[in-house]
Amino acid sequence: MAEISLDLIGRRLDAIQTELREFKFAVDVDRRDSVSWRTNFVLEVGEKLATFELRIDNRLAQMDEKLGQVEVKLDERLGQLGDRLTGIETLLRQLLAK
């Protein structure tokens, strides 16, 4: 009876070793998959950030261009206002001189 028990224990140990090898294989596969998943995730996030940064840069360039246009128009208007003020000043001097 002792031989049967030892034989049974031996088979059970072999089965446990097989299960452990399969478990180790599955863990290795999961580890490789997680590394791959993590790498893909990092690449995807990097791509999204680069795209976002490019959009922001384009928006800032557009705003800078619009601000430049506003500045030119403002300078023109201020120049016109200066000319008008000079004209009014001239008229006032002429009126005061009479």
C-alpha positions as CSV (number, residue, x, y, z in Angstrom):
1,M,0.0,0.0,0.0
2,A,2.9,2.3,0.7
3,E,4.1,1.9,-2.9
4,I,0.7,2.9,-4.3
5,S,0.7,6.0,-2.2
6,L,4.2,6.9,-3.2
7,D,3.3,6.3,-6.8
8,L,0.2,8.4,-6.5
9,I,2.1,11.2,-4.8
10,G,4.8,11.0,-7.6
11,R,2.1,11.4,-10.3
12,R,0.5,14.2,-8.4
13,L,3.8,16.0,-8.1
14,D,4.4,15.5,-11.9
15,A,1.0,17.0,-12.5
16,I,1.7,19.9,-10.2
17,Q,5.1,20.5,-12.0
18,T,3.2,20.5,-15.3
19,E,0.7,23.0,-14.0
20,L,3.5,25.2,-12.7
21,R,5.3,25.1,-16.1
22,E,2.0,26.1,-17.9
23,F,1.4,28.8,-15.3
24,K,5.0,30.1,-15.8
25,F,4.5,30.1,-19.6
26,A,1.2,32.0,-19.2
27,V,2.8,34.6,-16.9
28,D,5.7,35.1,-19.4
29,V,3.1,35.6,-22.2
30,D,1.2,38.0,-20.1
31,R,4.4,39.9,-19.2
32,R,5.3,40.2,-22.8
33,D,1.8,41.3,-23.7
34,S,1.8,43.9,-20.9
35,V,5.2,45.3,-22.1
36,S,3.8,45.5,-25.6
37,W,0.6,47.1,-24.4
38,R,2.5,49.6,-22.3
39,T,4.8,50.4,-25.2
40,N,1.9,50.9,-27.6
41,F,0.1,53.0,-24.9
42,V,3.2,55.3,-24.5
43,L,3.5,55.7,-28.3
44,E,-0.2,56.5,-28.7
45,V,-0.1,59.1,-25.8
46,G,3.1,60.6,-27.3
47,E,1.4,60.8,-30.7
48,K,-1.7,62.5,-29.2
49,L,0.5,65.0,-27.3
50,A,2.5,65.8,-30.4
51,T,-0.8,66.4,-32.3
52,F,-2.1,68.5,-29.5
53,E,1.1,70.5,-29.4
54,L,1.0,71.1,-33.2
55,R,-2.7,72.3,-32.9
56,I,-1.7,74.7,-30.1
57,D,1.2,76.0,-32.1
58,N,-1.0,76.5,-35.2
59,R,-3.6,78.3,-33.1
60,L,-1.0,80.6,-31.5
61,A,0.4,81.4,-34.9
62,Q,-3.0,82.3,-36.1
63,M,-3.6,84.5,-33.1
64,D,-0.3,86.2,-33.5
65,E,-1.1,86.9,-37.2
66,K,-4.5,88.3,-36.2
67,L,-3.0,90.4,-33.5
68,G,-0.5,91.7,-36.0
69,Q,-3.3,92.7,-38.3
70,V,-5.1,94.5,-35.4
71,E,-1.9,96.3,-34.6
72,V,-1.5,97.5,-38.1
73,K,-5.2,98.7,-38.2
74,L,-4.8,100.4,-34.8
75,D,-1.7,102.2,-36.0
76,E,-3.5,103.4,-39.1
77,R,-6.5,104.6,-37.0
78,L,-4.2,106.3,-34.6
79,G,-2.4,108.0,-37.5
80,Q,-5.7,109.2,-38.9
81,L,-6.8,110.4,-35.4
82,G,-3.5,112.3,-35.1
83,D,-4.1,113.9,-38.6
84,R,-7.6,114.9,-37.5
85,L,-6.4,116.4,-34.2
86,T,-3.7,118.3,-36.1
87,G,-6.4,119.6,-38.5
88,I,-8.6,120.6,-35.6
89,E,-5.7,122.3,-33.9
90,T,-4.9,124.3,-37.1
91,L,-8.6,125.3,-37.4
92,L,-8.7,126.5,-33.8
93,R,-5.5,128.5,-34.2
94,Q,-7.0,130.1,-37.3
95,L,-10.2,131.0,-35.4
96,L,-8.2,132.4,-32.5
97,A,-6.0,134.4,-34.8
98,K,-9.0,136.3,-36.3
